[in-house]
Amino acid sequence: MINQDTPTSTLLSFKIGDAADFEKGISGIIEDILIQETDQYLAFIFTLTTGEEIQIKKMRQVC
C-alpha cells in the first residue's frame, strides 16, 4: 500500500509499468511518474493507465 508513510527510497524505486496499490482502493499500472522538488518537500505524482493521478508529498529532512 503506497501512502504518505511510504519511505522516499521506496517511492523512488517505482518504474513505469509497475503495478501499484494506493490508499482509498486505488490501484493500477503506473504510466508516468513526475517528481517535483521544492525547498520544503518532494512531490511524487503517479499517473495510472486508468487516467487517475495520485500525488504523495514527502517533507524534506532538515539536519
Secondary structure, 3 states (H helix, E strand, C coil): CECCCCCHHHHHHCCCCCEEEEHHHCEEEEEEEEEEECCCEEEEEEEECCCCEEEEEEECCCC
